[in-house]
Amino acid sequence: MTARKVEDHVEISTEEARAGQTGLGMRYVLAAGIALVVIGFGAVALGWFG
């Protein structure tokens, strides 16, 4: 942790404040999850109605 005291408060970096980093991989995980949900609903609809 790279906290530093500045006058009467403590400053930390943006990455430490949010407790991690968000990479580009999260976009792919979100897109894949949405695609799988759509495919799943389509499969259920075909099984139910078709």
N, C-alpha and C positions, 0 to 999 in steps of 0.2 A: 504494500500500500504506500502510495506516495503522497500522503496528506502533508500539508504544510500549514503552519499557523501564520495568519496574516492579521496583524493587529489583534482584534478581539474575536476573530472567527477562524474556522479551519476550512481550507479549500482542498478539494480533491478533483481529479480529472473527470471528464464527462463519462468516460467508459467505466470508471469505478463507481460513479454515482448510479449508473443504471445496472450495475452488477453483472456486466458481461458485454458482449458485442453481438450485434445482429449482422450476420453475413448474408451473402447472396443466396446461399443454400435455402434459407427460410422461404424465399419466393417460390422455389421449386417444390418444396414440401407442401406449401399452401396450394399451389396449382395442381399437384398430383392428388392431393386429398379431395379437392373439389371435383376433379375429373373422375375419381373413383366413386364418389357419392352419386354423380350423375349417371355413371355406368350402372351402379347398383340399383338406383331407382328405375332405370330403363329395364334392367333384367327382371325386377319385381313386377313392373307393369306388363311386360311380355308374358310372364308366368301367370299373372292374375287375369289379364284380359285376352290373351292370345293363345 
